[in-house]
Amino acid sequence: METRWQAMSARVGVCVWFLLAISQAQGQSWPESIEIEQGGKTTTMLMDELREQADVTFRFYDPYLGREVDIRGFELDDWARGTFDNEVEALTLTAMDGFKVEFDKLPGENWILVTHHDGEEIGLRDKGPLRLVERDYGERDTENLRLFNNWIWMITHIEGAP
Amino acid sequence: MIHRLWEKRSGWLWLSLASFSTVVLLVIYDMRLLTPQVDRYFSQHDNVTGHQLATRSRVFLHDTLEELLKESPSPEAASLSLEVAYGFLDINIYRERYACTESSLAVLDSLQRQLMRAPSAEIERVTRSLLPVLECLTDIEIGQRVQRSQTVNGFVDKARDHQALLFFGTLIVYLLGLLFWWFHEKQRRATEKASRESLRWMTKALQDPLTGVGNRNALHQHIAEQPDETMGLLLIDIDHFKPYNDCLGHPEGDRLLRQLVGLIDLSMAGEAKLYRMGGDEFAVLLSCRSRDVLRQRCVALVDAVHRQAFNHPSSPIGPIVTLSVGGVWFCPSDMALEQAYAAADAALYRVKQAGRDGWEVDYPTTPVPCSV
């Protein structure tokens, strides 16, 4: 009896380990939420909720990854208008390591908050779970990453202001 | 139109202006060209690529180590930092340029799995295995700095060459501008001189050299310039001027002519234009709004000559110089100069026929003068 329990425990342990390994191997899913701030008030928005809003898809060459990627996400402008009140103009996006990108006014439909690469949710090692890119970066030299300075990764905090 | 403009303005002036405009454009172009590059390389401390991504990866690796070296390490926190470190190291240009990148990423991936699988037991090994990753990050940082230095040096060299080119280019174009301006100025002065000369010759062409008053051409021109102005035309003849010359000599005759010019001008109150029509014949043109004014001027003139009493030793009609004056009151738009001149001449003829030393103003049969 004890042996059966041990065997079952071992099987469960293996399954748990496998699930953990799988989830960590693919997931890199922390953090699972971002902070939204407006007028000094901060709320939390789940990444799942954001991923559900991802309705924009396109394929482009990612200069940081050095390959073509199928992108899925949503327009920053639309999302900001829907999340904050209509008077929102300025946006500040803060990354996990404290870097910030500030927009004095809504940057336009070219800027996309990305939640998925090649159909997969992006985690930290994919520069996720939320990153900002430009849908069309024109003729900029993709070898020169300095031309993509406003692409911010690992976004954890978004502040909207009038 | 451009051709006309080119001719109207000086070609040199346009060339000069074009040169100076080129200088301005060169400077603006240079600023436009250099400023973004300067910004890109020297003003990037607060944005995503302001610090090396490898350095940022190193920060999170240190966080991982710090967490693992705590008495009660949190595998989740360490794993989180490790993930972020992975994200910052997983950059295409690092993979392409630094061979250690791939192996380091593999190490980080492997450690991540091990951390989640057997956190406490593997800590020391994890710590050791991070060392080559840190060395790789150091290589990347140094390599990137070297590359950045090379890029910046290249940029500085390029900027220096550019500045030299700009300096000499600007200098040459500026000097060309000055040269063109000088040509323009020279041309302008030559044109001005030629204009003054032409004007002087034109004035001379309309002037009687002996008395300084206008000549017949001037009379025609002045009348043509005032077609709607009622005016009086007087023809004045010095009575028996030839005997005067014969008796007293031509120099004295010339002096008399000059004196009479002054006297006529005075009699007309300085309001008339005087012309020498040839020999001893003068014409006077004055604006007057009625025949009476013209008559008054004639009376004043004849009286003034009488009062002046220039001696005329050989005159058959008296001891002093006298004048015969014939005039006409007319409007140039109604009566051509030739007609007016003929009318005044006819009046003068009648005065002469009547014994000279007198005046007569003709009454034209033509309609009432224009601006009365």
Contacts between the chains, C-beta under 8 A, distances in Angstrom:
chain1	res1	chain2	res2	distance
A	17	B	117	6.6
A	20	B	116	5.8
A	20	B	117	7.7
A	21	B	113	6.2
A	21	B	116	7.0
A	21	B	117	6.9
A	24	B	79	7.5
A	24	B	112	6.5
A	24	B	113	6.8
A	24	B	116	4.9
A	25	B	113	6.7
A	28	B	83	5.0
A	28	B	86	7.8
A	30	B	76	7.9
A	30	B	80	5.4
A	30	B	83	7.1
A	63	B	92	7.3
A	64	B	91	5.7
A	64	B	92	6.3
A	65	B	90	7.9
A	65	B	92	5.7
A	66	B	92	2.5
A	66	B	93	7.3
A	66	B	95	7.0
A	66	B	96	7.1
A	67	B	92	7.3
A	96	B	84	5.9
A	97	B	56	5.9
A	97	B	59	7.0
A	97	B	60	7.3
A	97	B	84	6.9
A	99	B	47	7.3
A	99	B	48	6.0
A	100	B	46	7.7
A	101	B	47	7.3
A	101	B	48	7.4
A	123	B	83	6.8
A	124	B	80	7.2
A	124	B	83	3.8
A	124	B	84	5.3
A	124	B	86	7.3
A	124	B	87	5.2
A	125	B	83	5.3
A	125	B	86	4.2
A	125	B	87	4.8
A	125	B	90	6.2
A	126	B	87	7.0
A	127	B	87	5.2
A	143	B	93	7.4
A	145	B	49	5.5
A	145	B	91	7.9
A	145	B	93	6.9
A	146	B	40	5.2
A	146	B	41	7.8
A	146	B	44	6.6
A	146	B	49	5.2
A	147	B	40	7.8
A	148	B	48	7.5
A	148	B	49	7.7
A	149	B	44	6.8
A	149	B	47	4.3
A	149	B	48	5.0
A	149	B	49	5.5
A	149	B	50	7.8
A	150	B	47	7.2
A	150	B	48	7.1
A	151	B	48	6.4
A	152	B	48	6.1
A	153	B	48	7.7
A	153	B	87	6.7
A	154	B	84	6.5
A	154	B	87	6.6
